[in-house]
Amino acid sequence: MTTTRYKFERRDLERFEKKIAAWKKQAMREDARGNEEDAKVYWEDVKGLNEVYDAVLAGDYERAGSVANELATLVRDQIPVRLYNAIAIGS
């Protein structure tokens, strides 16, 4: 990504990457415990979070907003607030 939409976007994207990694780690824990249903939910959440992240990287804030709005509130809360606000304005 060469340009940013707001001053702290890169920092927020780094924070978002860490949140996604933590969610993925929880999915792997649930897999290891044999909790297939919980693991499936976490993996679906990770997929959605990654879609938001990828859309932001591509500069497609409209797509990012659309995907973010489909996420459960707890999952959507993994998106840093400034980034989420920028997505909401851009969608």
C-alpha positions in Angstrom: 0.0 0.0 0.0 1.5 3.3 -1.0 -1.1 5.8 0.0 -3.3 6.1 3.0 -6.7 7.7 3.5 -5.9 9.0 7.0 -2.9 9.7 9.2 -2.8 6.5 11.3 -4.1 4.1 8.7 -0.9 2.0 8.5 -0.7 1.8 12.3 -4.3 0.7 12.5 -3.8 -1.9 9.8 -0.9 -3.3 11.8 -3.1 -3.5 14.8 -5.8 -5.1 12.7 -3.4 -7.7 11.5 -2.6 -8.6 15.1 -6.3 -8.9 15.9 -6.9 -11.2 12.9 -3.9 -13.3 14.0 -5.3 -13.7 17.5 -8.7 -14.7 16.1 -7.0 -17.3 13.9 -5.1 -18.6 16.9 -8.3 -19.1 18.7 -9.7 -21.0 15.7 -6.7 -23.2 15.8 -7.2 -23.8 19.6 -10.8 -24.8 19.0 -9.6 -27.2 16.2 -7.0 -28.7 18.5 -9.7 -29.2 21.3 -12.0 -30.9 18.8 -14.6 -28.2 19.1 -15.6 -28.4 15.4 -18.6 -26.1 15.5 -16.7 -23.3 17.4 -13.7 -23.7 15.2 -15.9 -23.4 12.1 -17.4 -20.1 13.4 -13.9 -18.7 14.2 -12.6 -19.7 10.8 -15.6 -18.0 9.1 -14.9 -14.9 11.2 -11.2 -14.9 10.2 -12.3 -15.1 6.6 -14.6 -12.1 7.0 -11.9 -10.1 8.8 -9.4 -10.9 6.1 -11.9 -9.8 3.4 -12.2 -6.4 5.2 -8.4 -6.1 5.5 -7.8 -7.0 1.9 -10.5 -4.6 0.7 -8.9 -1.7 2.7 -5.5 -2.6 1.2 -7.0 -2.4 -2.2 -8.6 1.0 -1.4 -12.1 -0.5 -1.7 -13.6 1.0 1.4 -17.1 0.4 0.0 -16.5 -3.3 -0.1 -14.8 -3.2 3.3 -17.8 -1.5 4.8 -20.2 -4.0 3.2 -18.3 -7.0 4.6 -17.8 -5.3 8.0 -21.5 -4.7 8.3 -22.2 -8.4 7.8 -19.9 -9.4 10.7 -21.2 -10.1 14.2 -20.7 -7.2 16.5 -18.0 -9.1 18.6 -16.1 -9.8 15.4 -16.5 -6.4 13.9 -15.1 -5.0 17.2 -11.8 -6.5 16.2 -11.4 -3.7 13.6 -9.6 -0.8 15.2 -12.0 2.1 15.8 -10.3 4.7 13.6 -10.2 2.2 10.7 -13.8 1.2 11.2 -14.8 4.8 11.2 -12.9 5.4 8.0 -14.6 2.4 6.5 -18.0 3.5 7.6 -17.4 7.0 6.0 -16.1 5.4 2.8 -19.0 2.9 2.3 
